[in-house]
Amino acid sequence: MAKEQGWTRDSQWTDGIHKRMAELGHGYGCQVFASQNRCAAADGPEWLYDHHWRIPSEEVALARIPLIMEIEWGFGAATIFHKITEDFLKLVQARADLRVMVFQCNEVASVTEKLIAMAENFEGSQQGDRWLLAGWGWDTDQMHCKLWSA
């Protein structure tokens, strides 16, 4: 899709991901929160995470969070793992039906396994926590996705 869209910059990827995720969230009847500069379809501004879906109830504005997402493209190979980890740890401590981490680096499989180990070793992780880790491989020129449950 990226090549067909002519995406050549990280910001184009980010905007496209936000747009598609907003379409999906609205399709599931959720409110969508993301940077409104990046995602005109968002119902509200970015809050805690780059992107999240919210289900309100009549009693409260926040009854459930079906999805949270962080996107980290980084600033080069030297610092990318540190930047990914900073965003990933926001997801580790969060409560949501699905946590999504989108990132880019070399050796995506190795980075994915390190991220899973962080989540596994967090004492607040609970059985059934669900994750989607989606990494664009600089070395493979492909998106690698892994669905994982604690």
VEXTORDREN-158752 format. One record per atom (N, C-alpha, C): atom name; x, y, z; residue number from 1. Coordinates in Angstrom, 3 decimals. Layout:
VEXTORDREN-158752
{atome=CA X=X Y=Y Z=Z num=NUM}
...
//
This chain:
VEXTORDREN-158752
{atome=N X=0.809 Y=-1.177 Z=0.000 num=1}
{atome=CA X=0.000 Y=0.000 Z=0.000 num=1}
{atome=C X=0.868 Y=1.262 Z=0.000 num=1}
{atome=N X=1.947 Y=1.261 Z=0.765 num=2}
{atome=CA X=2.784 Y=2.455 Z=0.875 num=2}
{atome=C X=3.354 Y=2.854 Z=-0.485 num=2}
{atome=N X=3.855 Y=1.883 Z=-1.212 num=3}
{atome=CA X=4.441 Y=2.200 Z=-2.516 num=3}
{atome=C X=3.376 Y=2.700 Z=-3.483 num=3}
{atome=N X=2.185 Y=2.086 Z=-3.426 num=4}
{atome=CA X=1.098 Y=2.517 Z=-4.300 num=4}
{atome=C X=0.660 Y=3.945 Z=-3.973 num=4}
{atome=N X=0.749 Y=4.320 Z=-2.683 num=5}
{atome=CA X=0.373 Y=5.655 Z=-2.241 num=5}
{atome=C X=1.479 Y=6.675 Z=-2.491 num=5}
{atome=N X=2.684 Y=6.185 Z=-2.813 num=6}
{atome=CA X=3.805 Y=7.085 Z=-3.025 num=6}
{atome=C X=4.433 Y=7.582 Z=-1.730 num=6}
{atome=N X=4.249 Y=6.831 Z=-0.644 num=7}
{atome=CA X=4.809 Y=7.254 Z=0.649 num=7}
{atome=C X=6.319 Y=7.059 Z=0.640 num=7}
{atome=N X=7.033 Y=8.135 Z=0.910 num=8}
{atome=CA X=8.491 Y=8.058 Z=0.971 num=8}
{atome=C X=9.036 Y=8.593 Z=2.293 num=8}
{atome=N X=8.184 Y=9.232 Z=3.098 num=9}
{atome=CA X=8.627 Y=9.805 Z=4.373 num=9}
{atome=C X=7.865 Y=9.154 Z=5.531 num=9}
{atome=N X=8.526 Y=9.115 Z=6.690 num=10}
{atome=CA X=7.904 Y=8.540 Z=7.887 num=10}
{atome=C X=6.579 Y=9.224 Z=8.208 num=10}
{atome=N X=6.508 Y=10.530 Z=8.031 num=11}
{atome=CA X=5.276 Y=11.259 Z=8.352 num=11}
{atome=C X=4.110 Y=10.786 Z=7.484 num=11}
{atome=N X=4.376 Y=10.414 Z=6.249 num=12}
{atome=CA X=3.311 Y=9.900 Z=5.387 num=12}
{atome=C X=2.815 Y=8.542 Z=5.889 num=12}
{atome=N X=3.732 Y=7.710 Z=6.334 num=13}
{atome=CA X=3.356 Y=6.422 Z=6.914 num=13}
{atome=C X=2.485 Y=6.649 Z=8.155 num=13}
{atome=N X=2.946 Y=7.543 Z=9.034 num=14}
{atome=CA X=2.221 Y=7.814 Z=10.271 num=14}
{atome=C X=0.813 Y=8.300 Z=9.972 num=14}
{atome=N X=0.690 Y=9.265 Z=9.074 num=15}
{atome=CA X=-0.631 Y=9.799 Z=8.731 num=15}
{atome=C X=-1.525 Y=8.715 Z=8.136 num=15}
{atome=N X=-0.957 Y=7.893 Z=7.261 num=16}
{atome=CA X=-1.739 Y=6.819 Z=6.643 num=16}
{atome=C X=-2.200 Y=5.778 Z=7.645 num=16}
{atome=N X=-1.338 Y=5.429 Z=8.580 num=17}
{atome=CA X=-1.706 Y=4.461 Z=9.620 num=17}
{atome=C X=-2.813 Y=5.038 Z=10.495 num=17}
{atome=N X=-2.657 Y=6.287 Z=10.917 num=18}
{atome=CA X=-3.703 Y=6.917 Z=11.729 num=18}
{atome=C X=-5.036 Y=6.948 Z=10.985 num=18}
{atome=N X=-5.014 Y=7.317 Z=9.723 num=19}
{atome=CA X=-6.252 Y=7.407 Z=8.937 num=19}
{atome=C X=-6.946 Y=6.048 Z=8.856 num=19}
{atome=N X=-6.182 Y=5.008 Z=8.532 num=20}
{atome=CA X=-6.782 Y=3.670 Z=8.396 num=20}
{atome=C X=-7.272 Y=3.150 Z=9.739 num=20}
{atome=N X=-6.513 Y=3.369 Z=10.789 num=21}
{atome=CA X=-6.937 Y=2.917 Z=12.118 num=21}
{atome=C X=-8.186 Y=3.665 Z=12.576 num=21}
{atome=N X=-8.301 Y=4.941 Z=12.229 num=22}
{atome=CA X=-9.513 Y=5.698 Z=12.566 num=22}
{atome=C X=-10.721 Y=5.121 Z=11.837 num=22}
{atome=N X=-10.550 Y=4.766 Z=10.578 num=23}
{atome=CA X=-11.641 Y=4.144 Z=9.821 num=23}
{atome=C X=-12.080 Y=2.841 Z=10.493 num=23}
{atome=N X=-11.117 Y=2.029 Z=10.899 num=24}
{atome=CA X=-11.430 Y=0.769 Z=11.565 num=24}
{atome=C X=-12.125 Y=1.015 Z=12.901 num=24}
{atome=N X=-11.583 Y=1.933 Z=13.700 num=25}
{atome=CA X=-12.179 Y=2.238 Z=14.994 num=25}
{atome=C X=-13.617 Y=2.706 Z=14.867 num=25}
{atome=N X=-13.859 Y=3.630 Z=13.951 num=26}
{atome=CA X=-15.233 Y=4.100 Z=13.738 num=26}
{atome=C X=-16.124 Y=2.967 Z=13.247 num=26}
{atome=N X=-15.562 Y=2.093 Z=12.418 num=27}
{atome=CA X=-16.322 Y=0.939 Z=11.933 num=27}
{atome=C X=-16.770 Y=0.015 Z=13.058 num=27}
{atome=N X=-16.003 Y=-0.035 Z=14.127 num=28}
{atome=CA X=-16.353 Y=-0.843 Z=15.298 num=28}
{atome=C X=-17.172 Y=-0.050 Z=16.312 num=28}
{atome=N X=-17.539 Y=1.179 Z=15.970 num=29}
{atome=CA X=-18.370 Y=1.991 Z=16.854 num=29}
{atome=C X=-17.605 Y=2.669 Z=17.971 num=29}
{atome=N X=-16.314 Y=2.808 Z=17.825 num=30}
{atome=CA X=-15.479 Y=3.436 Z=18.856 num=30}
{atome=C X=-15.265 Y=4.906 Z=18.550 num=30}
{atome=N X=-14.988 Y=5.661 Z=19.604 num=31}
{atome=CA X=-14.463 Y=7.008 Z=19.438 num=31}
{atome=C X=-12.963 Y=6.866 Z=19.228 num=31}
{atome=N X=-12.406 Y=7.718 Z=18.383 num=32}
{atome=CA X=-10.983 Y=7.653 Z=18.038 num=32}
{atome=C X=-10.286 Y=8.909 Z=18.537 num=32}
{atome=N X=-9.148 Y=8.720 Z=19.195 num=33}
{atome=CA X=-8.357 Y=9.830 Z=19.713 num=33}
{atome=C X=-6.941 Y=9.721 Z=19.157 num=33}
{atome=N X=-6.502 Y=10.790 Z=18.499 num=34}
{atome=CA X=-5.172 Y=10.855 Z=17.893 num=34}
{atome=C X=-4.883 Y=12.317 Z=17.596 num=34}
{atome=N X=-3.656 Y=12.613 Z=17.247 num=35}
{atome=CA X=-3.304 Y=13.977 Z=16.868 num=35}
{atome=C X=-4.188 Y=14.408 Z=15.706 num=35}
{atome=N X=-4.936 Y=15.456 Z=15.908 num=36}
{atome=CA X=-5.857 Y=15.886 Z=14.860 num=36}
{atome=C X=-5.118 Y=16.530 Z=13.690 num=36}
{atome=N X=-3.858 Y=16.907 Z=13.883 num=37}
{atome=CA X=-3.034 Y=17.353 Z=12.756 num=37}
{atome=C X=-2.698 Y=16.191 Z=11.839 num=37}
{atome=N X=-2.603 Y=15.012 Z=12.403 num=38}
{atome=CA X=-2.262 Y=13.821 Z=11.629 num=38}
{atome=C X=-3.491 Y=13.024 Z=11.203 num=38}
{atome=N X=-4.586 Y=13.210 Z=11.924 num=39}
{atome=CA X=-5.769 Y=12.374 Z=11.703 num=39}
{atome=C X=-7.021 Y=13.236 Z=11.829 num=39}
{atome=N X=-7.451 Y=13.805 Z=10.718 num=40}
{atome=CA X=-8.605 Y=14.707 Z=10.731 num=40}
{atome=C X=-9.870 Y=14.006 Z=11.202 num=40}
{atome=N X=-9.940 Y=12.697 Z=11.044 num=41}
{atome=CA X=-11.142 Y=11.944 Z=11.423 num=41}
{atome=C X=-11.225 Y=11.669 Z=12.925 num=41}
{atome=N X=-10.185 Y=12.012 Z=13.675 num=42}
{atome=CA X=-10.187 Y=11.747 Z=15.116 num=42}
{atome=C X=-11.313 Y=12.520 Z=15.799 num=42}
{atome=N X=-11.923 Y=11.872 Z=16.785 num=43}
{atome=CA X=-12.999 Y=12.493 Z=17.560 num=43}
{atome=C X=-12.455 Y=13.407 Z=18.652 num=43}
{atome=N X=-11.206 Y=13.217 Z=19.006 num=44}
{atome=CA X=-10.584 Y=14.022 Z=20.050 num=44}
{atome=C X=-9.081 Y=13.962 Z=19.915 num=44}
{atome=N X=-8.380 Y=14.783 Z=20.686 num=45}
{atome=CA X=-6.926 Y=14.881 Z=20.552 num=45}
{atome=C X=-6.201 Y=13.664 Z=21.130 num=45}
{atome=N X=-4.950 Y=13.549 Z=20.731 num=46}
{atome=CA X=-4.063 Y=12.525 Z=21.283 num=46}
{atome=C X=-4.079 Y=12.629 Z=22.803 num=46}
{atome=N X=-4.131 Y=11.480 Z=23.462 num=47}
{atome=CA X=-4.213 Y=11.440 Z=24.919 num=47}
{atome=C X=-3.454 Y=10.223 Z=25.414 num=47}
{atome=N X=-2.365 Y=10.416 Z=26.067 num=48}
{atome=CA X=-1.492 Y=9.383 Z=26.620 num=48}
{atome=C X=-0.762 Y=8.566 Z=25.556 num=48}
{atome=N X=-1.446 Y=8.159 Z=24.519 num=49}
{atome=CA X=-0.885 Y=7.302 Z=23.470 num=49}
{atome=C X=-1.033 Y=8.002 Z=22.124 num=49}
{atome=N X=-0.252 Y=7.578 Z=21.143 num=50}
{atome=CA X=-0.356 Y=8.187 Z=19.818 num=50}
{atome=C X=-1.768 Y=8.047 Z=19.250 num=50}
{atome=N X=-2.421 Y=6.929 Z=19.570 num=51}
{atome=CA X=-3.736 Y=6.643 Z=19.003 num=51}
{atome=C X=-4.458 Y=5.692 Z=19.961 num=51}
{atome=N X=-5.703 Y=5.966 Z=20.239 num=52}
{atome=CA X=-6.485 Y=4.978 Z=20.993 num=52}
{atome=C X=-7.949 Y=5.069 Z=20.627 num=52}
{atome=N X=-8.638 Y=3.956 Z=20.859 num=53}
{atome=CA X=-10.083 Y=3.873 Z=20.661 num=53}
{atome=C X=-10.722 Y=3.847 Z=22.034 num=53}
{atome=N X=-11.853 Y=4.509 Z=22.139 num=54}
{atome=CA X=-12.536 Y=4.633 Z=23.425 num=54}
{atome=C X=-14.012 Y=4.275 Z=23.251 num=54}
{atome=N X=-14.529 Y=3.572 Z=24.242 num=55}
{atome=CA X=-15.967 Y=3.314 Z=24.299 num=55}
{atome=C X=-16.494 Y=3.973 Z=25.565 num=55}
{atome=N X=-17.367 Y=4.966 Z=25.388 num=56}
{atome=CA X=-17.963 Y=5.610 Z=26.560 num=56}
{atome=C X=-19.230 Y=4.856 Z=26.975 num=56}
{atome=N X=-19.761 Y=5.220 Z=28.113 num=57}
{atome=CA X=-21.077 Y=4.725 Z=28.516 num=57}
{atome=C X=-21.915 Y=5.944 Z=28.881 num=57}
{atome=N X=-23.150 Y=5.726 Z=29.203 num=58}
{atome=CA X=-23.997 Y=6.852 Z=29.603 num=58}
{atome=C X=-23.512 Y=7.471 Z=30.905 num=58}
{atome=N X=-22.868 Y=6.666 Z=31.744 num=59}
{atome=CA X=-22.417 Y=7.140 Z=33.048 num=59}
{atome=C X=-21.057 Y=7.821 Z=33.019 num=59}
{atome=N X=-20.158 Y=7.338 Z=32.159 num=60}
{atome=CA X=-18.782 Y=7.851 Z=32.157 num=60}
{atome=C X=-18.269 Y=8.034 Z=30.725 num=60}
{atome=N X=-17.314 Y=8.933 Z=30.586 num=61}
{atome=CA X=-16.734 Y=9.204 Z=29.271 num=61}
{atome=C X=-15.794 Y=8.091 Z=28.814 num=61}
{atome=N X=-15.360 Y=7.267 Z=29.743 num=62}
{atome=CA X=-14.396 Y=6.217 Z=29.421 num=62}
{atome=C X=-14.788 Y=4.941 Z=30.151 num=62}
{atome=N X=-15.459 Y=4.042 Z=29.433 num=63}
{atome=CA X=-15.863 Y=2.766 Z=30.020 num=63}
{atome=C X=-14.876 Y=1.650 Z=29.646 num=63}
{atome=N X=-14.272 Y=1.786 Z=28.464 num=64}
{atome=CA X=-13.367 Y=0.735 Z=27.994 num=64}
{atome=C X=-12.466 Y=1.304 Z=26.907 num=64}
{atome=N X=-11.244 Y=0.785 Z=26.814 num=65}
{atome=CA X=-10.328 Y=1.143 Z=25.741 num=65}
{atome=C X=-10.017 Y=-0.136 Z=24.951 num=65}
{atome=N X=-10.645 Y=-0.279 Z=23.786 num=66}
{atome=CA X=-10.395 Y=-1.485 Z=22.990 num=66}
{atome=C X=-8.993 Y=-1.558 Z=22.384 num=66}
{atome=N X=-8.383 Y=-0.380 Z=22.086 num=67}
{atome=CA X=-7.104 Y=-0.397 Z=21.390 num=67}
{atome=C X=-6.291 Y=0.833 Z=21.771 num=67}
{atome=N X=-5.006 Y=0.605 Z=21.992 num=68}
{atome=CA X=-4.040 Y=1.696 Z=22.122 num=68}
{atome=C X=-2.903 Y=1.397 Z=21.160 num=68}
{atome=N X=-2.290 Y=2.467 Z=20.644 num=69}
{atome=CA X=-1.219 Y=2.274 Z=19.668 num=69}
{atome=C X=-0.154 Y=3.347 Z=19.846 num=69}
{atome=N X=1.086 Y=2.923 Z=19.725 num=70}
{atome=CA X=2.225 Y=3.817 Z=19.649 num=70}
{atome=C X=2.927 Y=3.569 Z=18.319 num=70}
{atome=N X=3.399 Y=4.629 Z=17.711 num=71}
{atome=CA X=4.144 Y=4.555 Z=16.458 num=71}
{atome=C X=5.494 Y=5.221 Z=16.693 num=71}
{atome=N X=6.575 Y=4.494 Z=16.441 num=72}
{atome=CA X=7.912 Y=5.071 Z=16.634 num=72}
{atome=C X=8.793 Y=4.733 Z=15.441 num=72}
{atome=N X=9.090 Y=5.737 Z=14.665 num=73}
{atome=CA X=9.974 Y=5.557 Z=13.520 num=73}
{atome=C X=11.418 Y=5.868 Z=13.885 num=73}
{atome=N X=11.652 Y=6.643 Z=14.939 num=74}
{atome=CA X=13.012 Y=6.900 Z=15.401 num=74}
{atome=C X=13.781 Y=7.872 Z=14.538 num=74}
{atome=N X=15.048 Y=7.996 Z=14.860 num=75}
{atome=CA X=15.913 Y=8.959 Z=14.184 num=75}
{atome=C X=17.207 Y=8.300 Z=13.733 num=75}
{atome=N X=17.144 Y=7.042 Z=13.359 num=76}
{atome=CA X=18.326 Y=6.347 Z=12.872 num=76}
{atome=C X=18.671 Y=5.123 Z=13.705 num=76}
{atome=N X=19.507 Y=4.286 Z=13.136 num=77}
{atome=CA X=19.847 Y=2.997 Z=13.739 num=77}
{atome=C X=20.502 Y=3.125 Z=15.110 num=77}
{atome=N X=21.255 Y=4.182 Z=15.344 num=78}
{atome=CA X=21.997 Y=4.318 Z=16.604 num=78}
{atome=C X=21.077 Y=4.454 Z=17.809 num=78}
{atome=N X=19.921 Y=5.076 Z=17.648 num=79}
{atome=CA X=19.035 Y=5.337 Z=18.787 num=79}
{atome=C X=17.673 Y=4.666 Z=18.682 num=79}
{atome=N X=17.440 Y=3.922 Z=17.621 num=80}
{atome=CA X=16.075 Y=3.435 Z=17.373 num=80}
{atome=C X=15.565 Y=2.513 Z=18.478 num=80}
{atome=N X=16.366 Y=1.603 Z=18.977 num=81}
{atome=CA X=15.850 Y=0.696 Z=20.002 num=81}
{atome=C X=15.455 Y=1.467 Z=21.260 num=81}
{atome=N X=16.236 Y=2.450 Z=21.642 num=82}
{atome=CA X=15.907 Y=3.285 Z=22.805 num=82}
{atome=C X=14.581 Y=4.017 Z=22.576 num=82}
{atome=N X=14.379 Y=4.577 Z=21.392 num=83}
{atome=CA X=13.145 Y=5.314 Z=21.093 num=83}
{atome=C X=11.940 Y=4.364 Z=21.063 num=83}
{atome=N X=12.113 Y=3.185 Z=20.487 num=84}
{atome=CA X=11.029 Y=2.197 Z=20.469 num=84}
{atome=C X=10.669 Y=1.811 Z=21.902 num=84}
{atome=N X=11.680 Y=1.542 Z=22.717 num=85}
{atome=CA X=11.452 Y=1.134 Z=24.106 num=85}
{atome=C X=10.702 Y=2.202 Z=24.885 num=85}
{atome=N X=11.050 Y=3.469 Z=24.706 num=86}
{atome=CA X=10.346 Y=4.555 Z=25.397 num=86}
{atome=C X=8.841 Y=4.492 Z=25.140 num=86}
{atome=N X=8.465 Y=4.317 Z=23.879 num=87}
{atome=CA X=7.041 Y=4.251 Z=23.540 num=87}
{atome=C X=6.421 Y=2.924 Z=23.967 num=87}
{atome=N X=7.158 Y=1.846 Z=23.795 num=88}
{atome=CA X=6.630 Y=0.525 Z=24.131 num=88}
{atome=C X=6.265 Y=0.424 Z=25.608 num=88}
{atome=N X=7.086 Y=1.007 Z=26.474 num=89}
{atome=CA X=6.816 Y=0.916 Z=27.907 num=89}
{atome=C X=5.519 Y=1.619 Z=28.299 num=89}
{atome=N X=5.080 Y=2.605 Z=27.518 num=90}
{atome=CA X=3.759 Y=3.204 Z=27.754 num=90}
{atome=C X=2.676 Y=2.140 Z=27.580 num=90}
{atome=N X=2.846 Y=1.293 Z=26.579 num=91}
{atome=CA X=1.861 Y=0.245 Z=26.309 num=91}
{atome=C X=1.918 Y=-0.866 Z=27.352 num=91}
{atome=N X=3.116 Y=-1.181 Z=27.822 num=92}
{atome=CA X=3.289 Y=-2.269 Z=28.789 num=92}
{atome=C X=2.447 Y=-2.029 Z=30.039 num=92}
{atome=N X=2.423 Y=-0.803 Z=30.525 num=93}
{atome=CA X=1.723 Y=-0.512 Z=31.779 num=93}
{atome=C X=0.239 Y=-0.211 Z=31.575 num=93}
{atome=N X=-0.224 Y=-0.172 Z=30.342 num=94}
{atome=CA X=-1.599 Y=0.240 Z=30.047 num=94}
{atome=C X=-2.586 Y=-0.924 Z=30.111 num=94}
{atome=N X=-3.852 Y=-0.566 Z=30.262 num=95}
{atome=CA X=-4.932 Y=-1.553 Z=30.193 num=95}
{atome=C X=-5.747 Y=-1.262 Z=28.939 num=95}
{atome=N X=-5.779 Y=-2.206 Z=28.040 num=96}
{atome=CA X=-6.555 Y=-2.103 Z=26.806 num=96}
{atome=C X=-6.760 Y=-3.513 Z=26.279 num=96}
{atome=N X=-7.785 Y=-3.672 Z=25.447 num=97}
{atome=CA X=-8.037 Y=-4.995 Z=24.870 num=97}
{atome=C X=-6.893 Y=-5.426 Z=23.951 num=97}
{atome=N X=-6.353 Y=-4.470 Z=23.182 num=98}
{atome=CA X=-5.251 Y=-4.758 Z=22.270 num=98}
{atome=C X=-4.266 Y=-3.602 Z=22.307 num=98}
{atome=N X=-2.993 Y=-3.949 Z=22.468 num=99}
{atome=CA X=-1.920 Y=-2.964 Z=22.427 num=99}
{atome=C X=-1.173 Y=-3.152 Z=21.116 num=99}
{atome=N X=-0.966 Y=-2.057 Z=20.386 num=100}
{atome=CA X=-0.322 Y=-2.120 Z=19.072 num=100}
{atome=C X=0.937 Y=-1.265 Z=19.096 num=100}
{atome=N X=2.052 Y=-1.850 Z=18.687 num=101}
{atome=CA X=3.318 Y=-1.130 Z=18.577 num=101}
{atome=C X=3.767 Y=-1.199 Z=17.136 num=101}
{atome=N X=3.905 Y=-0.025 Z=16.501 num=102}
{atome=CA X=4.370 Y=0.077 Z=15.121 num=102}
{atome=C X=5.740 Y=0.744 Z=15.163 num=102}
{atome=N X=6.717 Y=0.155 Z=14.477 num=103}
{atome=CA X=8.080 Y=0.668 Z=14.539 num=103}
{atome=C X=8.854 Y=0.264 Z=13.299 num=103}
{atome=N X=10.079 Y=0.760 Z=13.189 num=104}
{atome=CA X=10.971 Y=0.348 Z=12.110 num=104}
{atome=C X=12.379 Y=0.183 Z=12.660 num=104}
{atome=N X=13.111 Y=-0.747 Z=12.070 num=105}
{atome=CA X=14.485 Y=-1.007 Z=12.495 num=105}
{atome=C X=15.067 Y=-2.114 Z=11.619 num=105}
{atome=N X=16.315 Y=-2.454 Z=11.865 num=106}
{atome=CA X=16.901 Y=-3.663 Z=11.307 num=106}
{atome=C X=16.565 Y=-4.810 Z=12.259 num=106}
{atome=N X=16.547 Y=-6.023 Z=11.747 num=107}
{atome=CA X=16.341 Y=-7.225 Z=12.560 num=107}
{atome=C X=15.066 Y=-7.137 Z=13.400 num=107}
{atome=N X=13.944 Y=-6.952 Z=12.738 num=108}
{atome=CA X=12.654 Y=-6.779 Z=13.411 num=108}
{atome=C X=12.339 Y=-7.963 Z=14.328 num=108}
{atome=N X=12.612 Y=-9.180 Z=13.886 num=109}
{atome=CA X=12.292 Y=-10.353 Z=14.707 num=109}
{atome=C X=13.012 Y=-10.296 Z=16.053 num=109}
{atome=N X=14.268 Y=-9.909 Z=16.047 num=110}
{atome=CA X=15.035 Y=-9.814 Z=17.290 num=110}
{atome=C X=14.474 Y=-8.715 Z=18.196 num=110}
{atome=N X=14.160 Y=-7.557 Z=17.633 num=111}
{atome=CA X=13.591 Y=-6.460 Z=18.421 num=111}
{atome=C X=12.233 Y=-6.867 Z=18.972 num=111}
{atome=N X=11.435 Y=-7.532 Z=18.163 num=112}
{atome=CA X=10.116 Y=-7.994 Z=18.611 num=112}
{atome=C X=10.245 Y=-8.916 Z=19.812 num=112}
{atome=N X=11.185 Y=-9.837 Z=19.780 num=113}
{atome=CA X=11.380 Y=-10.754 Z=20.896 num=113}
{atome=C X=11.839 Y=-10.010 Z=22.155 num=113}
{atome=N X=12.670 Y=-8.999 Z=22.002 num=114}
{atome=CA X=13.093 Y=-8.190 Z=23.160 num=114}
{atome=C X=11.902 Y=-7.445 Z=23.762 num=114}
{atome=N X=11.022 Y=-6.929 Z=22.907 num=115}
{atome=CA X=9.837 Y=-6.227 Z=23.400 num=115}
{atome=C X=8.902 Y=-7.191 Z=24.132 num=115}
{atome=N X=8.706 Y=-8.359 Z=23.580 num=116}
{atome=CA X=7.858 Y=-9.362 Z=24.240 num=116}
{atome=C X=8.447 Y=-9.726 Z=25.607 num=116}
{atome=N X=9.755 Y=-9.869 Z=25.687 num=117}
{atome=CA X=10.398 Y=-10.185 Z=26.970 num=117}
{atome=C X=10.133 Y=-9.075 Z=27.993 num=117}
{atome=N X=10.153 Y=-7.825 Z=27.553 num=118}
{atome=CA X=9.839 Y=-6.713 Z=28.464 num=118}
{atome=C X=8.421 Y=-6.839 Z=29.001 num=118}
{atome=N X=7.482 Y=-7.142 Z=28.120 num=119}
{atome=CA X=6.085 Y=-7.285 Z=28.541 num=119}
{atome=C X=5.917 Y=-8.479 Z=29.466 num=119}
{atome=N X=6.579 Y=-9.585 Z=29.155 num=120}
{atome=CA X=6.482 Y=-10.790 Z=29.988 num=120}
{atome=C X=7.034 Y=-10.555 Z=31.386 num=120}
{atome=N X=8.074 Y=-9.759 Z=31.486 num=121}
{atome=CA X=8.736 Y=-9.534 Z=32.774 num=121}
{atome=C X=8.114 Y=-8.410 Z=33.590 num=121}
{atome=N X=7.171 Y=-7.690 Z=33.022 num=122}
{atome=CA X=6.474 Y=-6.644 Z=33.765 num=122}
{atome=C X=5.487 Y=-7.310 Z=34.718 num=122}
{atome=N X=5.608 Y=-7.039 Z=35.998 num=123}
{atome=CA X=4.781 Y=-7.710 Z=37.002 num=123}
{atome=C X=3.298 Y=-7.400 Z=36.853 num=123}
{atome=N X=2.963 Y=-6.315 Z=36.175 num=124}
{atome=CA X=1.561 Y=-5.964 Z=35.973 num=124}
{atome=C X=0.917 Y=-6.633 Z=34.772 num=124}
{atome=N X=1.697 Y=-7.382 Z=33.976 num=125}
{atome=CA X=1.112 Y=-8.093 Z=32.839 num=125}
{atome=C X=0.147 Y=-9.149 Z=33.348 num=125}
{atome=N X=-0.907 Y=-9.355 Z=32.592 num=126}
{atome=CA X=-1.924 Y=-10.320 Z=32.982 num=126}
{atome=C X=-2.137 Y=-11.335 Z=31.873 num=126}
{atome=N X=-2.469 Y=-12.550 Z=32.274 num=127}
{atome=CA X=-2.752 Y=-13.585 Z=31.299 num=127}
{atome=C X=-3.868 Y=-13.089 Z=30.390 num=127}
{atome=N X=-3.675 Y=-13.250 Z=29.100 num=128}
{atome=CA X=-4.677 Y=-12.816 Z=28.133 num=128}
{atome=C X=-4.410 Y=-11.447 Z=27.534 num=128}
{atome=N X=-3.428 Y=-10.691 Z=28.078 num=129}
{atome=CA X=-3.061 Y=-9.418 Z=27.454 num=129}
{atome=C X=-2.690 Y=-9.702 Z=26.001 num=129}
{atome=N X=-3.216 Y=-8.877 Z=25.097 num=130}
{atome=CA X=-2.985 Y=-9.115 Z=23.661 num=130}
{atome=C X=-2.210 Y=-7.967 Z=23.037 num=130}
{atome=N X=-1.319 Y=-8.348 Z=22.143 num=131}
{atome=CA X=-0.413 Y=-7.414 Z=21.494 num=131}
{atome=C X=-0.345 Y=-7.666 Z=19.994 num=131}
{atome=N X=-0.180 Y=-6.582 Z=19.235 num=132}
{atome=CA X=0.203 Y=-6.670 Z=17.831 num=132}
{atome=C X=1.465 Y=-5.835 Z=17.687 num=132}
{atome=N X=2.542 Y=-6.481 Z=17.286 num=133}
{atome=CA X=3.812 Y=-5.793 Z=17.063 num=133}
{atome=C X=4.058 Y=-5.792 Z=15.552 num=133}
{atome=N X=4.157 Y=-4.590 Z=14.981 num=134}
{atome=CA X=4.307 Y=-4.439 Z=13.532 num=134}
{atome=C X=5.567 Y=-3.627 Z=13.263 num=134}
{atome=N X=6.584 Y=-4.285 Z=12.732 num=135}
{atome=CA X=7.858 Y=-3.624 Z=12.492 num=135}
{atome=C X=8.235 Y=-3.616 Z=11.026 num=135}
{atome=N X=8.563 Y=-2.431 Z=10.527 num=136}
{atome=CA X=9.073 Y=-2.303 Z=9.163 num=136}
{atome=C X=10.569 Y=-2.577 Z=9.199 num=136}
{atome=N X=10.998 Y=-3.563 Z=8.431 num=137}
{atome=CA X=12.415 Y=-3.949 Z=8.408 num=137}
{atome=C X=13.207 Y=-3.127 Z=7.410 num=137}
{atome=N X=14.127 Y=-2.311 Z=7.924 num=138}
{atome=CA X=15.017 Y=-1.583 Z=7.028 num=138}
{atome=C X=15.827 Y=-2.564 Z=6.193 num=138}
{atome=N X=16.177 Y=-3.703 Z=6.798 num=139}
{atome=CA X=17.024 Y=-4.683 Z=6.132 num=139}
{atome=C X=16.243 Y=-5.611 Z=5.200 num=139}
{atome=N X=14.924 Y=-5.660 Z=5.335 num=140}
{atome=CA X=14.121 Y=-6.554 Z=4.496 num=140}
{atome=C X=13.172 Y=-5.809 Z=3.564 num=140}
{atome=N X=12.962 Y=-4.521 Z=3.832 num=141}
{atome=CA X=12.022 Y=-3.700 Z=3.071 num=141}
{atome=C X=10.619 Y=-4.323 Z=3.093 num=141}
{atome=N X=10.238 Y=-4.841 Z=4.282 num=142}
{atome=CA X=8.935 Y=-5.482 Z=4.478 num=142}
{atome=C X=8.409 Y=-5.181 Z=5.876 num=142}
{atome=N X=7.090 Y=-5.281 Z=6.009 num=143}
{atome=CA X=6.457 Y=-5.172 Z=7.321 num=143}
{atome=C X=6.361 Y=-6.581 Z=7.898 num=143}
{atome=N X=6.784 Y=-6.704 Z=9.152 num=144}
{atome=CA X=6.736 Y=-7.978 Z=9.865 num=144}
{atome=C X=5.784 Y=-7.805 Z=11.038 num=144}
{atome=N X=4.771 Y=-8.644 Z=11.125 num=145}
{atome=CA X=3.762 Y=-8.514 Z=12.179 num=145}
{atome=C X=3.725 Y=-9.768 Z=13.038 num=145}
{atome=N X=3.546 Y=-9.545 Z=14.323 num=146}
{atome=CA X=3.422 Y=-10.669 Z=15.256 num=146}
{atome=C X=2.308 Y=-10.362 Z=16.234 num=146}
{atome=N X=1.350 Y=-11.258 Z=16.319 num=147}
{atome=CA X=0.289 Y=-11.188 Z=17.312 num=147}
{atome=C X=0.732 Y=-12.054 Z=18.466 num=147}
{atome=N X=0.698 Y=-11.496 Z=19.676 num=148}
{atome=CA X=1.185 Y=-12.213 Z=20.850 num=148}
{atome=C X=0.229 Y=-12.005 Z=22.009 num=148}
{atome=N X=0.017 Y=-13.045 Z=22.801 num=149}
{atome=CA X=-0.795 Y=-12.959 Z=24.008 num=149}
{atome=C X=0.011 Y=-13.420 Z=25.205 num=149}
{atome=N X=-0.155 Y=-12.708 Z=26.313 num=150}
{atome=CA X=0.545 Y=-13.065 Z=27.554 num=150}
{atome=C X=-0.064 Y=-14.320 Z=28.150 num=150}
//
